[in-house]
Structure formats: C-alpha cells, structure tokens
Amino acid sequence: MENLQSIEQFEELKNGEHTIFVFSADWCVDCRVIDPILPTIEENYADYHFVKIDRDKFIDLCVELDIYGIPSFLAYAKGNEVGRFVSKDRKTQQEIEAFIDSLKA
C-alpha cells in the first residue's frame, strides 16, 4: 500500500476514480491488527487505489477531515467524498469489506 507523502499528493489522489485513504499510526494497536488483512482487501478490491495516511505526520489533514479515531477509512471518487468508516474501534475484514461494498450501492 502506498504511503501519502504530501498534502498536494492527497489533493491529487482524491480526484482519482476510486481512492480509499486508510488513516493509521505506528503506535495504534488496532491499526497493527488490520495490517495483515489489508493486502487481501487491496487484492479483492483492485478497482480501488488504497493509500495509507500516517495520522501523526498529517494531523492537520485529519482535523480538517474530522478523522479523530483510527484506524479509519475515507473514500473519494473524482474529488468527492463518497463514504467514510471513521471510528476509534477495531475493524474486522468483514466490516471493512462491507464498507467498500456499500460504496458501490
């Protein structure tokens, strides 16, 4: 999974067809729990571009986007937010996939 490098890159990527931003941090235990399943999710949803955002490196962006809990997921299509799965709760593969499936509805 690609790691976000700059705010400019975020602005560019959110204008893509289907981008899902994964908000995480090295110290986040629940984020570490889902790390092993993320490659499978990326493979199962190959029509989405997944980008990891380190909450600590982009705290101002998190505040701007109302991302106060991690791990969290924010989906964009052509510059518009099309879905969010934002909370501080641990997420299962089934919950993450249900969120992505809901984007197609």
Rosetta silent file (secondary structure, phi, psi, omega in degrees, C-alpha in Angstrom):
SEQUENCE: MENLQSIEQFEELKNGEHTIFVFSADWCVDCRVIDPILPTIEENYADYHFVKIDRDKFIDLCVELDIYGIPSFLAYAKGNEVGRFVSKDRKTQQEIEAFIDSLKA
SCORE:     score description
SCORE:     0.000 S_00000001
   1 L     0.000  135.071  179.168    0.000    0.000    0.000 S_00000001
   2 E   -70.303  143.174  175.206    1.274    3.417   -0.948 S_00000001
   3 E  -102.065  135.639  177.990    2.014    5.914    1.846 S_00000001
   4 L   -64.708  135.532 -177.970    0.899    9.509    1.495 S_00000001
   5 L  -107.436  -24.977 -175.610    3.872   11.844    1.094 S_00000001
   6 L  -159.279  162.129  175.297    2.290   15.308    0.952 S_00000001
   7 H   -63.622  -37.390  178.830   -0.931   17.322    1.124 S_00000001
   8 H   -61.209  -40.146  177.587   -0.505   18.030   -2.596 S_00000001
   9 H   -64.772  -40.250  177.041   -0.464   14.300   -3.258 S_00000001
  10 H   -58.061  -47.721 -179.191   -3.655   13.895   -1.189 S_00000001
  11 H   -60.175  -39.635  179.491   -5.389   16.571   -3.277 S_00000001
  12 H   -69.029  -45.624 -176.471   -4.294   14.846   -6.472 S_00000001
  13 H   -68.396  -34.444 -178.702   -5.257   11.336   -5.340 S_00000001
  14 L   -68.419  -15.734  177.656   -8.709   12.296   -4.071 S_00000001
  15 L   -87.798    0.880  178.314   -9.538   13.416   -7.607 S_00000001
  16 L   -72.687  178.671 -179.323   -8.957    9.900   -8.948 S_00000001
  17 L   -62.499  -56.621 -176.863  -11.668    7.442   -9.947 S_00000001
  18 L  -145.365  105.067 -179.689  -11.795    5.420   -6.702 S_00000001
  19 E  -124.727  133.214  175.088   -9.424    6.154   -3.845 S_00000001
  20 E  -118.074  120.349  177.577   -9.643    4.867   -0.294 S_00000001
  21 E   -93.832  131.125 -179.851   -7.469    6.568    2.290 S_00000001
  22 E  -109.488  112.516 -179.237   -6.535    4.434    5.304 S_00000001
  23 E   -89.989  129.481 -171.463   -5.722    6.519    8.379 S_00000001
  24 E  -151.579  177.217  172.974   -3.311    4.820   10.729 S_00000001
  25 L  -157.271  150.858 -178.522   -0.366    5.331   13.107 S_00000001
  26 L   -60.006  -34.018 -175.549    2.600    3.223   14.161 S_00000001
  27 L   -84.417   -7.921 -174.045    1.541    3.241   17.812 S_00000001
  28 L   -79.972  110.764 -178.136   -2.086    2.222   17.090 S_00000001
  29 H   -61.852  -44.579 -179.136   -2.648   -1.364   18.243 S_00000001
  30 H   -64.983  -30.052  176.107   -5.931   -1.731   16.318 S_00000001
  31 H   -67.868  -40.358  179.756   -4.163   -0.487   13.166 S_00000001
  32 H   -65.572  -32.800 -179.522   -1.494   -3.175   13.584 S_00000001
  33 H   -64.394  -38.383 -177.979   -4.238   -5.811   13.931 S_00000001
  34 H   -86.702  -13.474 -179.043   -5.669   -4.992   10.471 S_00000001
  35 H   -50.635  -44.986 -178.650   -2.275   -4.583    8.752 S_00000001
  36 H   -65.970  -23.423 -178.512   -2.053   -8.301    7.789 S_00000001
  37 H   -91.577  -15.137 -176.876   -5.507   -8.260    6.144 S_00000001
  38 H   -61.128  -40.944  177.256   -5.051   -5.062    4.136 S_00000001
  39 H   -59.734  -36.708  177.889   -3.144   -6.735    1.242 S_00000001
  40 H   -66.679  -42.240  178.519   -6.020   -9.211    0.813 S_00000001
  41 H   -63.336  -43.460  177.509   -8.553   -6.387    0.837 S_00000001
  42 H   -59.041  -41.102 -179.859   -6.478   -4.489   -1.740 S_00000001
  43 H   -67.588  -41.413 -178.958   -6.399   -7.607   -3.911 S_00000001
  44 H   -70.014  -23.143 -178.040  -10.149   -8.216   -3.547 S_00000001
  45 L  -125.356   59.245 -174.471  -10.917   -4.591   -4.472 S_00000001
  46 L   -66.071  -16.597  178.896   -8.362   -3.976   -7.198 S_00000001
  47 L   -80.802   -0.646  175.660  -10.508   -1.248   -8.792 S_00000001
  48 L  -108.526  145.845  174.905   -9.737    0.952   -5.759 S_00000001
  49 E   -99.757  117.476 -178.560   -6.485    2.772   -5.082 S_00000001
  50 E   -99.459  133.373 -179.206   -5.561    2.404   -1.408 S_00000001
  51 E  -134.841  126.429  179.591   -3.334    4.990    0.264 S_00000001
  52 E   -88.888  135.853  177.896   -2.185    4.896    3.877 S_00000001
  53 E  -118.950  120.234  176.941   -2.050    8.188    5.791 S_00000001
  54 E   -76.062  113.059 -176.367    0.047    8.401    8.942 S_00000001
  55 L   -55.287  -38.518 -176.729   -2.125   10.310   11.396 S_00000001
  56 L   -71.627  -31.386  179.432    0.897   11.738   13.215 S_00000001
  57 L   -80.947  -24.614 -176.117    2.505   13.116   10.039 S_00000001
  58 L  -127.367   47.206 -176.583   -0.762   14.609    8.743 S_00000001
  59 H   -62.309  -37.125  179.416   -2.578   15.643   11.922 S_00000001
  60 H   -64.875  -37.775  176.873   -3.833   18.900   10.371 S_00000001
  61 H   -65.106  -42.039  178.833   -5.385   16.953    7.490 S_00000001
  62 H   -60.832  -42.973  178.629   -7.039   14.585    9.983 S_00000001
  63 H   -63.068  -45.918 -179.693   -8.522   17.531   11.880 S_00000001
  64 H   -59.388  -35.673 -176.701   -9.738   19.106    8.641 S_00000001
  65 L   -94.905    5.061 -177.891  -11.407   15.815    7.615 S_00000001
  66 L    59.235   43.943  175.669  -12.830   15.040   11.085 S_00000001
  67 L  -101.730   95.952 -177.097  -10.733   11.902   11.483 S_00000001
  68 L  -109.698   -5.125  176.593  -10.459   11.605   15.257 S_00000001
  69 L  -131.519  147.152  177.797  -10.273    7.833   15.595 S_00000001
  70 L  -134.528  153.367    0.521   -8.063    5.290   13.885 S_00000001
  71 L   -72.987  144.650  178.383   -7.969    3.036   12.019 S_00000001
  72 E  -139.070  157.195 -176.416  -10.369    4.856    9.732 S_00000001
  73 E  -127.849  135.113  179.241  -11.233    4.771    6.047 S_00000001
  74 E  -132.010  124.479 -176.032  -12.246    7.660    3.800 S_00000001
  75 E  -109.038  137.445  178.251  -13.332    7.070    0.193 S_00000001
  76 E  -128.267  149.841  171.655  -13.209    9.576   -2.662 S_00000001
  77 E  -141.987  119.779  177.447  -14.291    9.487   -6.287 S_00000001
  78 L    51.729   43.569  175.177  -13.469   12.339   -8.647 S_00000001
  79 L    86.582   -5.157 -178.790  -12.853   14.802   -5.822 S_00000001
  80 E  -110.193  137.305  174.172  -15.995   13.989   -3.837 S_00000001
  81 E   -70.237  126.379 -177.945  -16.172   12.119   -0.558 S_00000001
  82 E  -114.648   -5.402  177.881  -18.324    9.061   -1.233 S_00000001
  83 E   179.566  152.478  176.713  -18.015    7.241    2.078 S_00000001
  84 E  -144.530  140.045  175.867  -16.400    7.148    5.480 S_00000001
  85 E  -127.724   82.640 -169.185  -15.811    4.435    8.029 S_00000001
  86 L  -119.317  119.047  173.766  -14.437    6.543   10.848 S_00000001
  87 L  -170.194  170.584  177.898  -14.202    5.497   14.485 S_00000001
  88 L   -90.825    1.179 -175.439  -11.651    4.514   17.072 S_00000001
  89 L   -78.691  150.329  173.461  -12.979    0.952   17.151 S_00000001
  90 L   -63.519  141.231 -178.262  -11.099   -2.103   15.921 S_00000001
  91 L  -117.042  142.499  177.564  -12.340   -3.163   12.490 S_00000001
  92 L   -95.219  165.342  176.282  -12.684   -6.649   11.066 S_00000001
  93 H   -59.542  -40.389 -179.773  -12.066   -7.671    7.476 S_00000001
  94 H   -62.989  -40.988  179.602  -15.808   -8.238    7.082 S_00000001
  95 H   -66.738  -41.810  179.534  -16.612   -4.720    8.338 S_00000001
  96 H   -64.927  -44.551  179.434  -14.039   -3.122    6.038 S_00000001
  97 H   -66.247  -36.645  177.181  -15.282   -5.098    3.034 S_00000001
  98 H   -63.843  -39.208  176.491  -18.920   -4.234    3.879 S_00000001
  99 H   -61.222  -47.813 -179.087  -17.906   -0.555    3.904 S_00000001
 100 H   -64.460  -40.919  177.550  -16.248   -0.877    0.478 S_00000001
 101 H   -60.964  -35.056 -179.216  -19.230   -2.817   -0.874 S_00000001
 102 H   -67.040  -21.850  179.835  -21.525   -0.011    0.316 S_00000001
 103 H   -69.014  -25.597 -177.594  -19.631    2.436   -1.911 S_00000001
 104 L   -84.201  -13.338 -175.376  -20.925    0.613   -4.984 S_00000001
 105 L   -70.968    0.000    0.000  -24.571    0.871   -3.919 S_00000001
